[in-house]
Amino acid sequence: MSALKDLYSLPFYDRFASVLEKTLPDFNREHFIAQIFDETFAQKELKARMHHTTLVLHQFLPADFGAAAGVLIHIIRQLQKEQFGEDGLVFIFFPDYIETFGLDDYDHAIQALEETTQFVSCEFAVRPFILKYGARMLSQMSSWSLHPNYKVRRLASEGSRPRLPWAMGLPALKKDPAPILPLLDNLKNDPSEWVRRSVANSLNDIAKDHPQVVLDIARKWKGISKETDAIIKHGSRTLLKQGHAEILSHYGLDNEGLDWGNFTVITPTVKITEALQFRFAIANTGAIAKTVRLEYALYYNKANGQLSKKVFKISERIFQPGQSETITRNQSFRIITTRKFYIGAHKVSLIINGSEKELLEFELVG
C-alpha cells in the first residue's frame, strides 16, 4: 500500500505543470520539476512535501500576495475545468500558500480562503487568521456560515472548532466558545449533511471543556427537526461515553427494568495481533419498550503500569418488553500506529445506558 506522501509523485507534478503552463506566462516546466525534486525531496514526509510545493510554487507567482492570490484562483479555475483534484488531499498546498504568504494581507487572504475552500478545504489554514485577527475573523466566519456554497459554510464551523484534530490550537475558544455559538446556530438546519456533521463535531469539542453549554444547546434544539436531533446526538457522544448524568437523562437512558448477566471473558489470555472476546446477556424485564445503549470500556495497560480507559460503543436500539439477547464482542489487539500495546493485566467492563457494570481482567501477552 502506498504511503500518503506518495501523492506527491512525478505523474502528479507533470500533470499539475501542464495546468501551470496554461495559466502562468513564461512558465518553465523543467525548472519547476527540478526545483520540486531537489536532493531532499525523497526524505520528506507528507506535510514536508506539501509545504515544499508551496515554497516552490511561490517562486513562479507574483511577489505581491494580492496578485499571487488572483493567480491561485485562476489556477484553481483551470483545475476545475479539467476536473483535476477537487477535494483532494494533494492540493492542500493551496491553503498552505494562503496561510504562509497571506497572513499579513487580511483582505486578499479572506477572499482567497473563500474561493479556495470551494476547491480544497481551508479548515487548517484559517486558524492562524483566527489567532491573529480574533473577533474580526470570527465575524467573517459568522458571515461565511450564511454563504450560498456549502463548502464555505462548512469552513465556518470546521475551521473554528476549538479542538480540531491535527490542527493549530485555539486557546481562547477552548476557554470560551461563546463567539462561535451563533454561527453553529446558523448551521443547525443546514441542508448539507457534511456541514451538519461539522456542527456536531464542534459541539463535541465544546463538550470536552464546557459540558453545560452543550447540554443547554441540546435542550434548546431538541425536536426542531430529525437532522438537528442527530446533530445533538453526535455532538454529545463524548458526554454519553463519559456517562454524564444530564445527557443520559436527556435521552431517557436509565437502567430501570433492565437485567444483565453472564458477563464472561472468553479469551482470558490474548496475544498481541489477536483479539479479546467476551460475551454477556441483556434483557428488558419491564412492561414498556426501552432504549438500550450498550458500550464497553477497555482499560489498557500503560508503560508505567497504570490503566488507561477507552469506551467503545456496541449499539443503541429499542428492546421490547421481554426481549433478551446474548451478545458476543471482539476487540482487536492488531498492531496499529495510533496505539502502543503493553503486555500485562488489562481489564474490560460492560456499560449499560451509561452505567458501568462488572469489571473483568484478562492478560495481554507478546
N, C-alpha and C positions, 0 to 999 in steps of 0.2 A: 504494500500500500504506500502511495507517495506521501511524503511529508507536505504539510501546508505551504512551507517555504518554496516548494517547487512549483507553486502557481506562478512564481516569477521565473519564467523559463525563456529560452531563446525564441520558441514559437510565439509566446505571448508578446515579447518585446518587438519581434518582427511585425506582428500584426498591428500593434499599437503604433509603431513607427510609420506604418502605411497611413494611419489616420493623421499622424502629425505632419506628414508630407502634404496632406490635403488642407491643413489648417494653419500651418506656420510658414510664412515666406522664407525662402532660403534655408529650409531645414536640411541638415546634414545627417542622413540616416547612419552612415558609417561611424561618424563621430559620436552620435548618440549611443549606438550599440557598444562602441569601445569604452565609453565612459561608464555605462552600466556594468559591463563585465570587466571590471578592473581586477587587480590582483587580490582584493579582499572579498569579492562577491561570493565565492564558493563557501567561505566560512560563515557568512551571515545567516542568521535565522530569519523567520518571517518578518518580525517587526523591523529588524535592521534593514532587510531588503526593501521593505515598504518605504522607510524614511530615506534610504539611499536613492530610491527612484524619485522621491520628492526633490532631493538636492540636485540630482542630475537634470530633471525637468526644468528646474529653476534657471539653469544655465541657458536654456533655449527660449525663455519667456522674458518679457519686459521687466526691467528692474523695479519700476513703479508698480506697487501691488494693485492699485486700481486698474491699471492697464492689463496687468497679468491676469487678474480675476476675470476680466472680459474675455480674454483668450481662452482661459479654462472653460468657461461656459460654451464658447464656440467649439472647443474640442469635444465637450460632452454632447453637444447637439449632433456632431458628426458621428460619435459613437452610437447614439440612439438611432440615427438614420441607418447605420449599418447593423443595428441590433447586436451590438457587441458589448457585453459585460454589465448590463444594467442590474443593480442589486448584487453585484458580485464582489466578494471579499477582496479580490485582486486590485480593485480600484480605490481602496481606502487611502491611497496616497493623495487623492484629490482633497478630501477633508484635512489630511495632514498638511498639505500645502497651505491651506487657508489658516490653519492654526499656527503654523511655523512662521509664515511671512505676513499674515494679515492682522495679527493681534493688536497692533497699534493703529490700524486703519478701520475703525469701527463700522462706518457707513458702508464701505465697499465690502468688508468681510461679511456683514449681515446679509447683504444682497447675494453674495456668493454662497453662503451657507444655505439660504433659502432655495436657491436654484440647484445647488449640488446635491442636497439631500433627496431631491426627487430622482436622482440617478443612483447615488450610493449614500447610505445613511451617514449623517454627520453627528451622531449622538455623542461620540467621544470628543470630537473637535470643538463642540460648542461649550464644553465645560470650562476651559481656560477663560472664555469670554464672561461666563458667569462669575468666576473668581475675580476677574479684573474690573468688570463694569457693574456687578451687583444688581441693584434694583432696576437699572436701565435695561440690562439684558433680560431680566426676568419679565419686565413689562413687554419686551419684544416677544418673548416666548409665549406670554399670555395672548398676544395678538396672533401668533402662529397657531395657537390652539383653535382659532376660528378660520383658518386658511381653507380655501376650497380643495386643496390637494391633501389627501390623507397622509402622505409621507411627511409633509411639513407639520401636520397636526401631531403625528407621532413623534417628531423631533421635539416638540414642546414638552411632551410627557416623559419620553425616554431620556432625553438629554438632561433633564432636571431631576432625575431620580437621585435621592440622597445617597444611595449605596449601589450605584450601577456597577456590576461586576467588571473587573479588569480595567476600570476607568479611574481617572483622577478624582480624588475625594472632594466633596463639597461640605466642609465642616459646618458652615453657617446653616445649611439646610438640614443637616443631621440634628443640629441643636434646636432649630425652629423651622418646621416645614410649612408654617402658615403662608409664606409667599407663593407656594406652588399649589395650594388647595383650590384657589379659584380656577386655575387652568385645568385641573383634574375635574372639577365640577363641569366645566365647559365640555369635557370629552366623555362624560359618563354615559351619554346616549349615542356615541359616535357610530355611524353605520359600518365602520371598518372594524372587524374583529381584531386585526393587528394592532390598531390603536387602543381598543378596549383592553386588550391583554397588557399593553404597556401601562395603562392606568392602574390595572390590578397589581402589576409588579411594583409600581411606585408606592401604592398603598402598603404593600407587603414590606417594602423598605422602611416606610414610616413606622409601621407597627413594631419594628425591632427596637426603636428608641422611644416611641410615643404611642403605646397601645391604646390609650384612651381616645386619642384623636381618631384612630381608625374605628373604634367601637362607636364613637359619636356619628361618624360618617355612615357606618353600617345601619344604624337606626334611621338616619335621615334619608338614605337612599332606598331603604327596604321597600319592595313592592312597586317601584317605579316602572320597571319592566323586567322581563326574564333576563335580558342582557345585563342590566345593571345589577341584578341579584347575582349573576355569575361573576361580575367584576368583584363584588364584595366577598364572595366565597373564595375566589382565587387570591384576593388581596389579604384575606385573613388566614392563609394557610399556615404561616408561622405561629400565629396565636393558637390555632387549632392543634398544631403539633405540640405546643407547649402546654396544652390542656388548660388554657386561660378560661376561668370560670364564666366570665361575662359573655364571651363569644360562644361558648358551649350552650349557655342559656339562650342566647340569641337564636341558635339553630335547634333548640329543643333537644339537645343531646344530653341525656342522663341515663342512669343505669336501672331505673325503675322497671321491673318486670323482665329484666334480662338475667339469664343464668349462663354461666360458663363453667367449663371444667376440662379434665383430661389434657391439660397443657403439658406437652411432653417434648423433650429434645430427642429426636430420633437418631441424631449423629452426635453423640457426646464428645467424640474426638474428630476434629476436622483438619484436613491438610490444606495448607496454602495452595491455591489454584482449584480447590474443590468447593463444596457448598455445605453450609449448615442446613439441616432440615428439621422442622418442628411441626407439631400439629396441636389443634385444640378444638373443642366443641363449643358452640354458641347457640342459645335458644331464646326465643321470645315466649315467656311463660305467662305474659299478661293477656288482657282481653281486647287490646287495641293494637293496631299496626304501629310499628316502632322503627324510627330511623336509627340505624346502627352503623357507626363509624368504627372500623377495625384498623388498628395500627399495631406495629411492634417496635420496640426500641432495641437497638444493638449497643451494647456497652463495649467499645473497642479497647483493648489493652494498649497503652501508650508506652513509649520508650522508658518513661520514668516509673512504670508500674501502675500509674493511675488509670482510671477508666474514663473514656470519652463517649458520651451518649449521642446517638443519632436515631431519629424517628423515621420510620418508613410506613407509608400508607398501604393497606391491603385493599380496602373497598369502603364505600359508603352507600348503603342501599336500605330499602324497606324490608323488614322482617314482619310477616303477617303473624297474627296470634297463633301460637302453637308451632310455628316454623322453627326447625332446628337444622343445623348443619355441622359437619366436621370439616375443618379446613386445614390443609397442609400447605406449608410455605417453604420455599428455598431461599437462602441468602448466599450469594456467591462470594467467595474469597479469591476470585481470579485477580491476578496482579494487575493493577491499574496505575496510571501516572498520578492521579489525584489523591491517592491514599496509600500510605505505607502500613503494612500489616506487621504486627509484632507477636511472636509466639507467646503462649501462656494462657491464663484463665481469662475468658470473656463471659459476658452474660447477655441474655435475651429476655425481654419481658413482653407481655401482652397488654395492649391498651384498648379499652372498650369505651367509646364515647368520652375520650379524654381522661379516663380513669385508669391509671397503671395498676395492673394486677401482679400476679406472681412473677418473681424473678428467678430464672434458671441459669445454671452455669454450664459452659462447655469449654473444651480445651482446643486451642489452635496450635497445630504442630507444623514443623517445617517439612 
